[in-house]
Amino acid sequence: MTMLHEHDNELATLISQEQERQKLQLQLIPSENYVSKNVLEAVGSVVMNKYSEGQPRKRYYQGNDNIDGIELLAKKRALELYGLDPEEWDVNVQAVTGSVANLAVLSALLEPGDRILSMYLYDGGHLSHGWQLPDGKKVSFSSRIFDVSYYQVDKQSERFDYNEIERIAQEVKPKLIISGGTAYPPEIDYERMAHIAHEVGAYYLSDIAHEAGLVAAGVNAAPFPYADVVTMTTRKTLRGPVGAMIFSRREDNQSYHSREGFNDRINRAVFPGLQGGPMNHSIAGIAACLKEASTNEFRSYAKQVVSNAIFLASELDGYGFHIVSGGTEKHLILIDLQNKNTRGRNFAIALEEANIITNANTHPNEQGSPFYPSGLRLGTPAVTSRGMKEPEMEKIASWINTIGGIVNGMPLKLGEFSKELEKEKTTLHQIAHEVAQMTANFPVPGID
Ligand SMILES: *Cc1c(COP(=O)(O)O)cnc(C)c1O
């Protein structure tokens, strides 16, 4: 950063401030993590100067020998990490983000107007699975192109009722079923989902954006034995750069046979279907993170991520918070705040005053909107990367409880809420100070 400070101080200052923020505050957003210095170095490298449209060894431009080597290394490491036979599976590492990866799969396997069955957004589904509002407004591009139906969680247990999903699948007769979400704390029964899909002649896409690292470490179950396609982001629990991977079977096991390889259709959907030249720096960063994810250290890390989340959820439950689905089996926790007389955004704003970073989220019994929901989502990947364990989770739960007591019953309207919150600044800043004292003891990968 010394170069940038010298030549563009305005930008360098903002970047430095962000670095300090990442060190100072508790990062509890479950989709965030800290990449290592290795990943940062790879992503900041000159490989981004090269154009490499096409597939390794089948590029449109000359001069791609090293880029081929990098992409082939990333692909090999990806298949090895998940224990997949290269004869049976291929992986595409070019999609720029998880949303684009999902769009590529939809465009590869479906025709416009085809039916998709995916998880309802308010219950924890993802925008890229084809979201349209209950009033019919089509929010995501995929919902404009495809005919999307949804399955929801059971409102009582806040978990999937697979018999009900099966009933909907048989009624809707989709060509593709998608599982995976941003805020579903239990593990998904991939075998059952695949069975439901294949029974109605649909493809099964398993999106493990959030769980990628937990699956790699063997802490969460893997969808590979059952799914036709698996997508994931590399930046969440996998602790890599912004990027995505699409794993697909080489042969089409479903009824829509085509002479072309199944994986070839997906590769073509990424380029030239949706993208131009790949982000070679991201691909290099993915290769770096995959090497790290294959170590014993990473496996212990992933195990601790889940232990921390289970412990934090049980502490919060002890304080009377309504933990959606009754707990967690992964890295994330969803709280329904309706019994705490506040909204997710109000609570998240108060927590931020105390150096605790979370996000407002919808939940299965949501009465609000996605921007102003009554849920709060927390996760342990980033704090666990800093080495925090159960004693720190105990402190975090206690701070969250204190702040929950402060916001309980305050006006919901954000203007009035902020004025009321102003009066509680002393307590919030005292907690902010205690948080800073704790975070100072835990070095940040990639920064310290
Ligand atoms: C995060 C996420 C994605 C991808 O998101 P991007 O921000 O586009 O990388 C896709 N699916 C699910 C379920 C996710 O949680």
The ligand as a MOL file (V3000), in Angstrom:
LIG
                    3D

  0  0  0     0  0            999 V3000
M  V30 BEGIN CTAB
M  V30 COUNTS 15 15 0 0 0
M  V30 BEGIN ATOM
M  V30 1 C -24.0990 -15.7490 -1.6640 0
M  V30 2 C -24.9620 -16.6420 -2.4330 0
M  V30 3 C -24.9020 -16.7270 -3.8310 0
M  V30 4 C -23.9800 -15.9210 -4.6820 0
M  V30 5 O -23.9020 -14.6290 -4.4100 0
M  V30 6 P -22.9150 -13.6210 -5.1590 0
M  V30 7 O -22.9900 -12.4620 -4.2510 0
M  V30 8 O -23.4810 -13.3850 -6.5010 0
M  V30 9 O -21.5610 -14.2490 -5.2270 0
M  V30 10 C -25.6860 -17.6550 -4.4780 0
M  V30 11 N -26.4980 -18.4660 -3.8030 0
M  V30 12 C -26.5950 -18.4160 -2.4660 0
M  V30 13 C -27.4890 -19.3730 -1.7830 0
M  V30 14 C -25.8460 -17.5020 -1.7390 0
M  V30 15 O -25.9420 -17.4720 -0.4270 0
M  V30 END ATOM
M  V30 BEGIN BOND
M  V30 1 1 1 2
M  V30 2 1 2 3
M  V30 3 2 2 14
M  V30 4 1 3 4
M  V30 5 2 3 10
M  V30 6 1 4 5
M  V30 7 1 5 6
M  V30 8 2 6 7
M  V30 9 1 6 8
M  V30 10 1 6 9
M  V30 11 1 10 11
M  V30 12 2 11 12
M  V30 13 1 12 13
M  V30 14 1 12 14
M  V30 15 1 14 15
M  V30 END BOND
M  V30 END CTAB
M  END
